[in-house]
Amino acid sequence: MQNVTLRQLEAFLVVAEELHFGRAAERLSVSAPWMSHTVRDLERALRVELLSRTTRTVELTPAGQVFAGLASQILTELSAAIKTVRSINAAPLRALTAPELREPAAWRRIGPREARRYRPPVSICTRLTPNLEATRSMRVLIS
């Protein structure tokens, strides 16, 4: 499989929204021929026609409709991942440990509902520790 670039995905999605290469090119501040070549390269890499083109119209093929939805999800998830990683880098991760919470009810009281009240956001993980009884240890990650 050939490489598919983010720029190709972005170009395709804008053409899919506009259904016009000229308007799509304006939105991305590129030329219409560049946009057309970029989408063609994407179609070659995928080995499928995403757009049906005539001299007057541009339409999504059934494969293009499906791919537009999937590509949009990919870019949304990538954007969220980048935002998450940048926020972690901005505020280093700290861990707080509350060992030996023997009663499950005790750690549930400071579970996800309580964690939502903390700022910055708190992530809570529980794990079993190797004691005679099923002792719970809670680790609270503060980002």
C-alpha positions as CSV (number, residue, x, y, z in Angstrom):
1,M,0.0,0.0,0.0
2,Q,1.3,3.5,-0.9
3,N,1.4,6.1,1.8
4,V,-1.6,8.4,2.3
5,T,-0.8,11.8,3.6
6,L,-2.8,14.0,6.0
7,R,-2.7,16.7,3.3
8,Q,-4.4,14.3,0.8
9,L,-7.1,13.5,3.4
10,E,-7.7,17.2,4.1
11,A,-7.8,18.0,0.4
12,F,-10.3,15.2,-0.3
13,L,-12.5,16.2,2.6
14,V,-12.7,19.8,1.5
15,V,-13.6,18.7,-2.1
16,A,-16.2,16.3,-0.7
17,E,-17.8,19.2,1.3
18,E,-17.6,21.8,-1.6
19,L,-18.2,19.4,-4.5
20,H,-16.1,21.9,-6.5
21,F,-12.3,21.9,-6.9
22,G,-12.0,25.7,-7.3
23,R,-13.9,26.5,-4.1
24,A,-12.0,23.7,-2.3
25,A,-8.7,25.1,-3.5
26,E,-9.6,28.6,-2.2
27,R,-10.4,27.2,1.2
28,L,-7.0,25.6,1.5
29,S,-5.2,28.5,-0.3
30,V,-3.8,26.3,-3.0
31,S,-4.4,26.0,-6.8
32,A,-7.2,24.0,-8.3
33,P,-4.8,21.9,-10.3
34,W,-2.8,21.1,-7.2
35,M,-6.1,20.0,-5.5
36,S,-7.1,17.8,-8.4
37,H,-3.7,16.1,-8.5
38,T,-3.6,15.6,-4.8
39,V,-7.0,13.9,-4.8
40,R,-6.0,11.8,-7.8
41,D,-2.9,10.7,-6.0
42,L,-5.0,9.7,-3.0
43,E,-7.4,7.7,-5.3
44,R,-4.3,5.9,-6.8
45,A,-2.9,5.1,-3.4
46,L,-6.3,3.7,-2.3
47,R,-6.9,2.1,-5.7
48,V,-10.5,3.3,-5.7
49,E,-12.4,6.2,-7.3
50,L,-13.7,8.6,-4.6
51,L,-15.1,11.3,-6.9
52,S,-17.0,11.2,-10.1
53,R,-15.9,14.1,-12.2
54,T,-17.3,15.8,-15.3
55,T,-16.5,19.1,-16.8
56,R,-19.3,20.7,-14.8
57,T,-19.9,18.6,-11.7
58,V,-18.1,16.7,-9.0
59,E,-19.9,14.0,-7.0
60,L,-18.9,11.5,-4.4
61,T,-18.9,7.9,-5.4
62,P,-20.4,5.4,-2.9
63,A,-16.8,4.6,-1.8
64,G,-16.1,8.4,-1.6
65,Q,-19.1,8.8,0.8
66,V,-17.9,6.1,3.1
67,F,-14.3,7.3,2.9
68,A,-15.3,10.9,3.7
69,G,-16.9,9.8,6.9
70,L,-14.0,7.6,7.9
71,A,-11.3,10.2,7.0
72,S,-13.2,12.8,9.0
73,Q,-13.2,10.6,12.0
74,I,-9.4,9.9,11.6
75,L,-8.6,13.6,11.4
76,T,-10.9,14.4,14.4
77,E,-9.2,11.6,16.5
78,L,-5.8,12.7,15.4
79,S,-6.6,16.3,16.5
80,A,-7.8,15.1,19.9
81,A,-4.7,12.9,20.3
82,I,-2.4,15.9,19.5
83,K,-4.3,18.1,22.0
84,T,-4.1,15.4,24.7
85,V,-0.3,14.9,24.2
86,R,0.3,18.7,24.2
87,S,-1.7,19.1,27.5
88,I,0.3,16.3,29.1
89,N,3.5,18.0,28.1
90,A,2.3,21.3,29.4
91,A,1.4,19.9,32.9
92,P,3.6,16.9,34.0
93,L,1.8,13.8,35.2
94,R,1.8,13.3,39.0
95,A,0.6,10.2,40.8
96,L,-1.0,10.0,44.3
97,T,-1.4,6.6,46.0
98,A,-4.0,5.7,48.6
99,P,-3.0,2.1,49.6
100,E,-5.0,-0.4,51.4
101,L,-8.6,0.7,50.8
102,R,-10.0,-2.7,52.0
103,E,-13.6,-2.0,51.4
104,P,-14.7,-1.7,47.7
105,A,-17.3,0.9,48.9
106,A,-14.4,3.1,50.1
107,W,-12.7,3.3,46.8
108,R,-16.0,3.7,44.9
109,R,-16.8,6.8,47.0
110,I,-13.7,8.4,45.5
111,G,-14.2,6.9,42.1
112,P,-15.0,8.5,38.7
113,R,-17.9,10.7,40.0
114,E,-15.6,12.3,42.6
115,A,-12.7,12.6,40.1
116,R,-14.8,14.7,37.7
117,R,-14.9,17.4,40.4
118,Y,-11.1,17.9,40.4
119,R,-9.4,20.4,38.2
120,P,-7.1,19.6,36.5
121,P,-8.8,16.4,35.4
122,V,-8.0,13.3,37.4
123,S,-7.8,9.7,36.1
124,I,-8.3,6.9,38.6
125,C,-7.0,3.3,38.2
126,T,-7.5,0.5,40.7
127,R,-5.4,-2.6,41.0
128,L,-5.2,-5.6,43.3
129,T,-2.2,-5.8,45.6
130,P,-0.7,-9.1,46.7
131,N,-1.9,-9.3,50.4
132,L,-3.6,-12.0,52.3
133,E,-7.0,-10.5,51.7
134,A,-8.1,-8.8,48.5
135,T,-6.7,-5.5,49.4
136,R,-7.3,-2.7,47.0
137,S,-4.8,0.0,46.2
138,M,-5.8,3.1,44.4
139,R,-3.7,5.2,42.2
140,V,-4.9,8.6,41.2
141,L,-3.2,10.3,38.3
142,I,-3.4,14.0,38.1
143,S,-2.6,15.6,34.8
